[in-house]
Amino acid sequence: MNEFRRLPRDAALLPIVPQISEALALTLAEMKHSGFAVTVFLINDPAHYDEAAALLAAHAIHVIHIEHERQLHEISPARIGQ
């Protein structure tokens, strides 16, 4: 949070995380409301994907679940930074 104030507001934030906590979802929501485009990459957590997606959807933040490295090549750039 200390550093994000220095970033240009037209930047896209692409956090790559193993899980989403309520605190992280709120932090990302604050960043989105500050003008950043935010898309979260959730790495290999099928058991908690729905919960993570629900936490982020409440703040209109898109989450992409990456279960395998090859999926990174299949992601459309249009889906990132929504």
N, C-alpha and C positions, 0 to 999 in steps of 0.2 A: 504494500500500500504506500510506503514511503517513496518508492521510485516511480510509481505510475503517474504521478503528477507531472513528471518531467517529459513524459512521452507525448508525441503529437497525437491529437484527438482523432485524426483520420487513420491511425494505425489499427491493424487487426491483431488482436491478442489470440494466440493459439496455445493455450495451456495443454500440456500432455501429462495426464495424471493417472495414477492407478485406482483412485477412488474419489468420490465427491462427498464431502461433509457438508452439513448445513452451513457452517461458518465459511467454507470456501465458496459455496453457492452464493451467499450474501455478498462476499467480497467481489466475486465476478459480476454480480448484478450491479453493484455500485460502480464498477468500472464501465459496464455497458451503459448505465444511465449517465455517465460522464462523457459519453460520445464514442467510445471504442466499439468496434465490431468484435464480438467474442464468439468463438467456436471452440468447444472443448473436445479433446480427443481422450476418450476413456480407454485405457489399455487393458485388454484381456481380463475383464471382470464380468462375465455373463451373469453371475448370481446377483450382482447389484446394479446392473445396467438400468433396469426399469426404475429403481429407486433414484438413481442418479439423474436419469432423464426427467423424472417428475420434479425433482428439486430444481433443475435448471429450466424446465419448461415454465415453471411458475414465474420466471424472470425473462421469458422469451429468449433463452440462450440455447442454441443448437448444440447437441452432443453427437459425436460420431464414435461408435464403438469399434475399436480396432482389436480383433481377435488374433490376427496373424499379420506379419510384416507385409505379405504380398498385397493386402488390402490397401496399403498406402498408395499403391500405384493405380488403384481403381477409383480413388476419390476424385470427384469432379471439382475443379476449382470454384465452380459456381455455388457449391454447398458450403464453402468455407467463408467465414466472416459475415454470416447472415445476421 
